[in-house]
């Protein structure tokens, strides 16, 4: 039986380039009657895309100069997370929005502080894995023979 008609979830997507990997999933969930929203860098004004409410966020400051090299990438993630958090806080404070589910791509840091804002929301992270059978991920250790994609 189709349970979509009984349950209406509040689903928040977080992705700097929305729709990205969610270009089919987000509108399908909206078409099934769920309250689907997104926070993204891709737009500058709120809008609607295929039933998904879109909310922009913008990074307010540039990365610091003279940081230790190991911190440079981390700081860019924190800056995105801070900006995304501010947009999410506005969504909560202005509209009373509390998502049931947050779906985010963690690669740019955006979801880093959202648990502090919505402690009861379920968070699903889309973690990409680039996997190679040759010369990287499986055949680096001489103790184990090289995999053969045709026979293994």
Contact map, one row per residue, 1 for C-alpha under 8 A:
11100000000000000000000000000000000000000000000000000000000000000000000000000000000000000000000000000000000000000000000000000000000000000000000000000000
11111000000000000000000000000000000000000000000000000000000000000000000000000000000000000000000000000000000000000000000000000000000000000000000000000000
11111110000000000000000000000000000000000000000000000000000000000000000000000000000000000000000000000000000000000000000000000000000000000000000000000000
01111111000000000000000000000001100000000000000000000000000000000000000000000000000000000000000000000000000000000000000000000000000000000000000000000000
01111111000000000000000000000001100000000000000000000000000000000000000000000000000000000000000000000000000000000000000000000000000000000000000000000000
00111111000000000000000000000000000000000000000000000000000000000000000000000000000000000000000000000000000000000000000000000000000000000000000000000000
00111111100000000000000000000000000000000000000000000000000000000000000000000000000000000000000000000000000000000000000000000000000000000000000000000000
00011111110000000000000000000000111000000000000000000000000000000000000000000000000000000000000000000000000000000000000000000000000000000000000000000000
00000011111000000000000000000000011000000000000000000000000000000000000000000000000000000000000000111000000000000000000000000000000000000000000000000000
00000001111100000000000000000000011110000000000000000000000000000000000000000000000000000000000001111000000000000000000000000000000000000000000000000000
00000000111110000000000000000000011110000000000000000000000000000000000000000000000000000000000000111110000000000000000000000000000000000000000000000000
00000000011111000000000000000000000111100000000000000000000000000000000000000000000000000000000000101110000000000000000000000000000000000000000000000000
00000000001111100000000001000000000111100000000000000000000000000000000000000000000000000000000000000111000000000000000000000000000000000000000000000000
00000000000111110100000000000000000001110000000000000000000000000000000000000000000000000000000000000111100001100000000000000000000000000000000000000000
00000000000011111111000000000000000001111000000000000000000000000000000000000000000000000000000000000001100001000000000000000000000000000000000000000000
00000000000001111100000000000000000000111100000000000000000000000000000000000000000000000000000000000000000101000000000000000000000000000000000000000000
00000000000000111111000000000000000000011100000000000000000000000000000000000000000000000000000000000000000000000000000000000000000000000000000000000000
00000000000001111111111000000000000001011100000000000000000000000000000000000000000000000000000000000000000000000000000000000000000000000000000000000000
00000000000000101111111001000000000000000000000000000000000000000000000000000000000000000000000000000000000000000000000000000000000000000000000000000000
00000000000000101111111000000000000000000000000000000000000000000000000000000000000000000000000000000000000000000000000000000000000000000000000000000000
00000000000000000111111100000000000000000000000000000000000000000000000000000000000000000000000000000000000000000000000000000000000000000000000000000000
00000000000000000111111111000000000000000000000000000000000000000000000000000000000000000000000000000000000000000000000000000000000000000000000000000000
00000000000000000111111111100000000000000000000000000000000000000000000000000000000000000000000000000000000000000000000000000000000000000000000000000000
00000000000000000000111111110000000000000000000000000000000000000000000000000000000000000000000000000000000000000000000000000000000000000000000000000000
00000000000000000000011111111000000000000000000000000000000000000000000000000000000000000000000000000000000000000000000000000000000000000000000000000000
00000000000010000010011111111100000100000000000000010000000000000000000000000000000000000000000000000000000000000000000000000000000000000000000000000000
00000000000000000000001111111110000100000000000011110000000000000000000000000000000000000000000000000000000000000000000000000000000000000000000000000000
00000000000000000000000111111111000000000000000000000000000000000000000000000000000000000000000000000000000000000000000000000000000000000000000000000000
00000000000000000000000011111111110100000000000000000000000000000000000000000000000000000000000000000000000000000000000000000000000000000000000000000000
00000000000000000000000001111111111100000000000001110000000000000000000000000000000000000000000000000000000000000000000000000000000000000000000000000000
00000000000000000000000000111111110000000000000000100000000000000000000000000000000000000000000000000000000000000000000000000000000000000000000000000000
00011000000000000000000000011111110000000000000000000000000000000000000000000000000000000000000000000000000000000000000000000000000000000000000000000000
00011001000000000000000000001111111000000000000000000000000000000000000000000000000000000000000000000000000000000000000000000000000000000000000000000000
00000001111000000000000000001111111100000000000000000000000000000000000000000000000000000000000000000000000000000000000000000000000000000000000000000000
00000001111000000000000000000100111110000000000000010000000000000000000000000000000000000000000000000000000000000000000000000000000000000000000000000000
00000000011110000000000001101100011111000000000000111000000000000000000000000000000000000000000000000000000000000000000000000000000000000000000000000000
00000000011110000000000000000000001111100000000000011110000000000000000000000000000000000000000000000000000000000000000000000000000000000000000000000000
00000000000111100100000000000000000111110000000000011110000000000000000000000000000000000000000000000000000000000000000000000000000000000000000000000000
00000000000111110000000000000000000011111000000000000111100000000000000000000000000100110000000000000000000000000000000000000000000000000000000000000000
00000000000001111100000000000000000001111110000000000111100000000000000000000000000100000000000000000000000000000000000000000000000000000000000000000000
00000000000000111100000000000000000000111111000000000001110000000000000000000000000000000000000000000000000000000000000000000000000000000000000000000000
00000000000000011100000000000000000000011111000000000001000000000000000000000000000000000000000000000000000000000000000000000000000000000000000000000000
00000000000000000000000000000000000000011111110000000011100000000000000000000000000000000000000000000000000000000000000000000000000000000000000000000000
00000000000000000000000000000000000000001111110000000001110000000000000000000000000000000000000000000000000000000000000000000000000000000000000000000000
00000000000000000000000000000000000000000011111000000011000000000000000000000000000000000000000000000000000000000000000000000000000000000000000000000000
00000000000000000000000000000000000000000011111100001111000000000000000000000000000000000000000000000000000000000000000000000000000000000000000000000000
00000000000000000000000000000000000000000000111110001110000000000000000000000000000000000000000000000000000000000000000000000000000000000000000000000000
00000000000000000000000000000000000000000000011111111100000000000000000000000000000000000000000000000000000000000000000000000000000000000000000000000000
00000000000000000000000000100000000000000000001111111100000000000000000000000000000000000000000000000000000000000000000000000000000000000000000000000000
00000000000000000000000000100100000000000000000111110000000000000000000000000000000000000000000000000000000000000000000000000000000000000000000000000000
00000000000000000000000000100110000100000000000111111000000000000000000000000000000000000000000000000000000000000000000000000000000000000000000000000000
00000000000000000000000001100100001111000000000111111100000000000000000000000000000000000000000000000000000000000000000000000000000000000000000000000000
00000000000000000000000000000000000111000000011110111110000000000000000000000000000000000000000000000000000000000000000000000000000000000000000000000000
00000000000000000000000000000000000011110000011110011111000000000000000000000000000000000000000000000000000000000000000000000000000000000000000000000000
00000000000000000000000000000000000011110010111000001111100000000000000000000000000000100000000000000000000000000000000000000000000000000000000000000000
00000000000000000000000000000000000000111111110000000111110000000000000000000000000000100000000000000000000000000000000000000000000000000000000000000000
00000000000000000000000000000000000000111011000000000011111000000000000000000000001101100000000000000000000000000000000000000000000000000000000000000000
00000000000000000000000000000000000000001001000000000001111100000000000000000000001100000000000000000000000000000000000000000000000000000000000000000000
00000000000000000000000000000000000000000000000000000000111111000000000000000011001000000000000000000000000000000000000000000000000000000000000000000000
00000000000000000000000000000000000000000000000000000000011111000000000000000000001000000000000000000000000000000000000000000000000000000000000000000000
00000000000000000000000000000000000000000000000000000000001111100000000000000010000000000000000000000000000000000000000000000000000000000000000000000000
00000000000000000000000000000000000000000000000000000000001111110000000000000000000000000000000000000000000000000000000000000000000000000000000000000000
00000000000000000000000000000000000000000000000000000000000011111000000100110010000000000000000000000000000000000000000000000000000000000000000000000000
00000000000000000000000000000000000000000000000000000000000001111110000000000000000000000000000000000000000000000000000000000000000000000000000000000000
00000000000000000000000000000000000000000000000000000000000000111110000000000000000000000000000000000000000000000000000000000000000000000000000000000000
00000000000000000000000000000000000000000000000000000000000000011111000000000000000000000000000000000000000000000000000000000000000000000000000000000000
00000000000000000000000000000000000000000000000000000000000000011111101100000000000000000000000000000000000000000000000000000000000000000000000000000000
00000000000000000000000000000000000000000000000000000000000000000111111100000000000000000000000000000000000000000000000000000000000000000000000000000000
00000000000000000000000000000000000000000000000000000000000000000011111100000000000000000000000000000000000000000000000000000000000000000000000000000000
00000000000000000000000000000000000000000000000000000000000000000001111111000000000000000000000000000000000000000000000000000000000000000000000000000000
00000000000000000000000000000000000000000000000000000000000000000011111111100000000000000000000000000000000000000000000000000000000000000000000000000000
00000000000000000000000000000000000000000000000000000000000000100011111111110000000000000000000000000000000000000000000000000000000000000000000000000000
00000000000000000000000000000000000000000000000000000000000000000000011111111000000000000000000000000000000000000000000000000000000000000000000000000000
00000000000000000000000000000000000000000000000000000000000000000000011111111100000000000000000000000000000000000000000000000000000000000000000000000000
00000000000000000000000000000000000000000000000000000000000000100000001111111110000000000000000000000000000000000000000000000000000000000000000000000000
00000000000000000000000000000000000000000000000000000000000000100000000111111111000000000000000000000000000110000000000000000000000000000000000000000000
00000000000000000000000000000000000000000000000000000000000000000000000011111111100000000000000000000000000111000000000000000000000000000000000000000000
00000000000000000000000000000000000000000000000000000000000000000000000001111111110000000000000000000000000011010000000000000000000000000000000000000000
00000000000000000000000000000000000000000000000000000000001010100000000000111111111000000000000000000000000000000000000000000000000000000000000000000000
00000000000000000000000000000000000000000000000000000000001000000000000000011111111100000000000000000000000111000000000000000000000000000000000000000000
00000000000000000000000000000000000000000000000000000000000000000000000000001111111110000000000000000000000111111000000000000000000000000000000000000000
00000000000000000000000000000000000000000000000000000000000000000000000000000111111111000000000000000000000001001000000000000000000000000000000000000000
00000000000000000000000000000000000000000000000000000000111100000000000000000011111111100000000000000000000001000000000000000000000000000000000000000000
00000000000000000000000000000000000000110000000000000000110000000000000000000001111111110000000000000000000001100000000000000000000000000000000000000000
00000000000000000000000000000000000000000000000000000000000000000000000000000000111111111000000000000000000001101100100000000000000000000000000000000000
00000000000000000000000000000000000000000000000000000000100000000000000000000000011111111100000000000000000000000000000000000000000000000000000000000000
00000000000000000000000000000000000000100000000000000011100000000000000000000000001111111110000000000000000000000000000000000000000000000000000000000000
00000000000000000000000000000000000000100000000000000000000000000000000000000000000111111111000000000000000000000100100000000000000000000000000000000000
00000000000000000000000000000000000000000000000000000000000000000000000000000000000011111111100000000000000000000000100000000000000000000000000000000000
00000000000000000000000000000000000000000000000000000000000000000000000000000000000001111111111000000000000000000000000000000000000000000000000000000000
00000000000000000000000000000000000000000000000000000000000000000000000000000000000000111111111110000000000000000000000000000000000000000000000000000000
00000000000000000000000000000000000000000000000000000000000000000000000000000000000000011111111111000000000000000000000000000000000000000000000000000000
00000000000000000000000000000000000000000000000000000000000000000000000000000000000000001111111110000000000000000000000000000000000000000000000000000000
00000000000000000000000000000000000000000000000000000000000000000000000000000000000000000111111110000000000000000000000000000000000000000000000000000000
00000000000000000000000000000000000000000000000000000000000000000000000000000000000000000111111110000000000000000000000000000000000000000000000000000000
00000000000000000000000000000000000000000000000000000000000000000000000000000000000000000011111111000000000000000000000000000000000000000000000000000000
00000000000000000000000000000000000000000000000000000000000000000000000000000000000000000011111111100000000000000000000000000000000000000000000000000000
00000000010000000000000000000000000000000000000000000000000000000000000000000000000000000001000111110000000000000000010010000000000000000000000000000000
00000000111100000000000000000000000000000000000000000000000000000000000000000000000000000000000011111100000000000000010010000000000000000000000000000000
00000000111000000000000000000000000000000000000000000000000000000000000000000000000000000000000001111100000000000000000111000000000000000000000000000000
00000000111100000000000000000000000000000000000000000000000000000000000000000000000000000000000000111110000000000000000011110000000000000000000000000000
00000000001111000000000000000000000000000000000000000000000000000000000000000000000000000000000000111111000000000000000011110000000000000000000000000000
00000000001111000000000000000000000000000000000000000000000000000000000000000000000000000000000000001111100000000000000000111100000000000000000000000000
00000000000011100000000000000000000000000000000000000000000000000000000000000000000000000000000000000111110001100000000000111100000000000000000000000000
00000000000001100000000000000000000000000000000000000000000000000000000000000000000000000000000000000011111101100000000000001110000000000000000000000000
00000000000000000000000000000000000000000000000000000000000000000000000000000000000000000000000000000001111111110000000000001110000000000000000000000000
00000000000000000000000000000000000000000000000000000000000000000000000000000000000000000000000000000000111111000000000000000010000000000000000000000000
00000000000000010000000000000000000000000000000000000000000000000000000000011001100000000000000000000000111111000000000000000000000000000000000000000000
00000000000000000000000000000000000000000000000000000000000000000000000000011101100000000000000000000000011111110000000000000000000000000000000000000000
00000000000001110000000000000000000000000000000000000000000000000000000000001101111110000000000000000001111111111000000000000000000000000000000000000000
00000000000001000000000000000000000000000000000000000000000000000000000000000000100110000000000000000001110011111110000000000000000000000000000000000000
00000000000000000000000000000000000000000000000000000000000000000000000000000100100000000000000000000000010011111110000000000000000000000000000000000000
00000000000000000000000000000000000000000000000000000000000000000000000000000000110010000000000000000000000001111111100000000000000000000000000000000000
00000000000000000000000000000000000000000000000000000000000000000000000000000000000010010000000000000000000000111111111000000000000000000000000000000000
00000000000000000000000000000000000000000000000000000000000000000000000000000000000000000000000000000000000000111111111110000000000000000000000000000000
00000000000000000000000000000000000000000000000000000000000000000000000000000000000000000000000000000000000000001111111000000000000000000000000000000000
00000000000000000000000000000000000000000000000000000000000000000000000000000000000010011000000000000000000000001111111000000000000000000000000000000000
00000000000000000000000000000000000000000000000000000000000000000000000000000000000000000000000001100000000000000111111110000000000000000000000000000000
00000000000000000000000000000000000000000000000000000000000000000000000000000000000000000000000000000000000000000111111110000000000000000000000000000000
00000000000000000000000000000000000000000000000000000000000000000000000000000000000000000000000000010000000000000010011111000000000000000000000000000000
00000000000000000000000000000000000000000000000000000000000000000000000000000000000000000000000001111100000000000010011111100000000000000000000000000000
00000000000000000000000000000000000000000000000000000000000000000000000000000000000000000000000000011100000000000000000111110000000000000000000000000000
00000000000000000000000000000000000000000000000000000000000000000000000000000000000000000000000000001111000000000000000011111000000000000000000000000000
00000000000000000000000000000000000000000000000000000000000000000000000000000000000000000000000000001111000000000000000001111100000000000000000000000000
00000000000000000000000000000000000000000000000000000000000000000000000000000000000000000000000000000011110000000000000000111110000000000000000000000000
00000000000000000000000000000000000000000000000000000000000000000000000000000000000000000000000000000011110000000000000000011111000000000000000000000000
00000000000000000000000000000000000000000000000000000000000000000000000000000000000000000000000000000000111000000000000000001111100000000000000000000000
00000000000000000000000000000000000000000000000000000000000000000000000000000000000000000000000000000000000000000000000000000111110000000000000000000000
00000000000000000000000000000000000000000000000000000000000000000000000000000000000000000000000000000000000000000000000000000011111000000000000000000000
00000000000000000000000000000000000000000000000000000000000000000000000000000000000000000000000000000000000000000000000000000001111100000000000000000000
00000000000000000000000000000000000000000000000000000000000000000000000000000000000000000000000000000000000000000000000000000000111110001000000000000000
00000000000000000000000000000000000000000000000000000000000000000000000000000000000000000000000000000000000000000000000000000000011111111100000000000000
00000000000000000000000000000000000000000000000000000000000000000000000000000000000000000000000000000000000000000000000000000000001111111110000000101000
00000000000000000000000000000000000000000000000000000000000000000000000000000000000000000000000000000000000000000000000000000000000111111110000000100000
00000000000000000000000000000000000000000000000000000000000000000000000000000000000000000000000000000000000000000000000000000000000111111111000000000000
00000000000000000000000000000000000000000000000000000000000000000000000000000000000000000000000000000000000000000000000000000000000111111111000000000000
00000000000000000000000000000000000000000000000000000000000000000000000000000000000000000000000000000000000000000000000000000000001111111111000000000000
00000000000000000000000000000000000000000000000000000000000000000000000000000000000000000000000000000000000000000000000000000000000111111111100001100000
00000000000000000000000000000000000000000000000000000000000000000000000000000000000000000000000000000000000000000000000000000000000011111111110111100000
00000000000000000000000000000000000000000000000000000000000000000000000000000000000000000000000000000000000000000000000000000000000000111111110000000000
00000000000000000000000000000000000000000000000000000000000000000000000000000000000000000000000000000000000000000000000000000000000000000111111100000000
00000000000000000000000000000000000000000000000000000000000000000000000000000000000000000000000000000000000000000000000000000000000000000011111110000000
00000000000000000000000000000000000000000000000000000000000000000000000000000000000000000000000000000000000000000000000000000000000000000000111110000000
00000000000000000000000000000000000000000000000000000000000000000000000000000000000000000000000000000000000000000000000000000000000000000010111111000000
00000000000000000000000000000000000000000000000000000000000000000000000000000000000000000000000000000000000000000000000000000000000000000010011111100000
00000000000000000000000000000000000000000000000000000000000000000000000000000000000000000000000000000000000000000000000000000000000000000110000111110000
00000000000000000000000000000000000000000000000000000000000000000000000000000000000000000000000000000000000000000000000000000000000011000110000011111001
00000000000000000000000000000000000000000000000000000000000000000000000000000000000000000000000000000000000000000000000000000000000000000000000001111111
00000000000000000000000000000000000000000000000000000000000000000000000000000000000000000000000000000000000000000000000000000000000010000000000000111111
00000000000000000000000000000000000000000000000000000000000000000000000000000000000000000000000000000000000000000000000000000000000000000000000000011111
00000000000000000000000000000000000000000000000000000000000000000000000000000000000000000000000000000000000000000000000000000000000000000000000000011111
00000000000000000000000000000000000000000000000000000000000000000000000000000000000000000000000000000000000000000000000000000000000000000000000000111111
